[in-house]
């Protein structure tokens, strides 16, 4: 069965430091991978996606993610964290692009000034 | 502006009541989805519809019902059979059955049983 895992419930990082939010997936086939961000009491906002092509994907607000097929990972990264990046981050996967997204449990990012 | 509108923002349900959550989109998207969000559990799929007059059960459909009579509308009814309905409900849509496009989400409805 398709699944996605976010191994960290919480990530704390100092402002200005690089951040990484981890995501791994389980698949038999080619995954479509996504990252979303959620601010309190709001819907999810799309950050970036990987479908095919370059393994490094750039998205909104300076975020990027690297697709690693051998490790079945799609970690979210940002070179320099901002306090305003503090939010709940979700990794999601679809298989073939024609099935509903399956979401991870989310990782709460806290950027400390 | 195009988007998804969920209403109401907050909803209170008494034991044994059915309640309906509204989801309307003006994006001309084919597919619409309902997810339930609980703390520490991420988003779980309740129902989805890829075309008008058709819908499919997701992972946690028991106690819920939907209809898709119009392309722009996908209401969710939480029935009295849903024993633990307190949660944050999110509606989403995507063009052309997904095919790699990201979802557009509404702002959510927070349902509380009183």
Interface residues (C-beta under 8 A of the other chain):
Chain A: X9 X32 X34 X36 X41 X42 X43 X44 X45 X46 X49 X51 X90 X94 X97 X98 X99 X100 X101 X102 X103 X104 X105 X106
Chain B: X4 X6 X33 X35 X40 X41 X42 X43 X44 X45 X48 X58 X88 X90 X92 X97 X98 X99 X100 X101 X102 X103 X104 X105 X106 X107 X108 X110
